Amino acid sequence: QVQLQESGPGLVKPSETLSLTCTVSGDSVSSGAYYWSWIRQHPGKGLEWIGYIYHSGSTYYNPSLRSRVIISLDTSKNQFSLKMTSLTAADTAVYYCARESDYYSSGSYYTWFDPWGQGTLVTVSS
Amino acid sequence: SSELTQDPAVSVALGQTVRITCQGDSLRSNYASWCQQKPGQAPVLVIYDKNNRPSGIPDRFSGSRSGNTASLTITGAQAEDEADYYCTSRDRSGTVVFGGGTKLTVL
């Protein structure tokens, strides 16, 4: 059974950098079969995809966050991480990590997330 | 703003059939997946690929696509199906996008 678990600070000050880690069990971030993603959800709102990293280290970010986000891999610990800079109150959200399946066939993209971590609430406040 | 549009709220009588829709230009070529989120919990995948269900998801959940609209159908809705439902796909630039979510109430 594949499980993902987020960890990191629950409170971050404005203008500072958020660092979150996702620990994967039951699968390997090095396998190449999946992408490893971060997604967030503002309080009472919908889901927002932040970006993903592939086993090769290649990344793809949401254009709206690209300038502030870095996702990295630590294969020795079977983890991947999110760094987000220049935080404001608008970054207050539950942050989820998830395993992303993504393929292209016959002119169509197929994308889904399974499983998800339980999520971690990050509050940006002084 | 999301490039995938969902109705904010839908209701269904217990045991009846409900369709939750997701509209967007990118759905003319790409397929949507669907996840279910109950209050205070992480989302759970319910439909992926064209119309596949992960292990443990009841067969009353099904997915389809027509034109620019993807649909999640629950045939014989149960009380435990009351939740928020989100569609997911890629937009024309290749960025993953989520619909705004639909709150399903089972009456």
Interface residues (C-beta under 8 A of the other chain):
Chain A: S37 G46 L47 E48 W49 Y52 Y60 N62 P63 Y96 E100 S101 G107 S108 Y109 Y110 T111 W112 F113 D114 P115 W116 G117 Q118 G119
Chain B: S2 S29 N30 Y31 S33 C35 A42 P43 V44 L45 Y48 D49 K50 P54 Y86 T88 S89 R90 S93 G94 T95 V96 V97 F98 G99 G100 G101
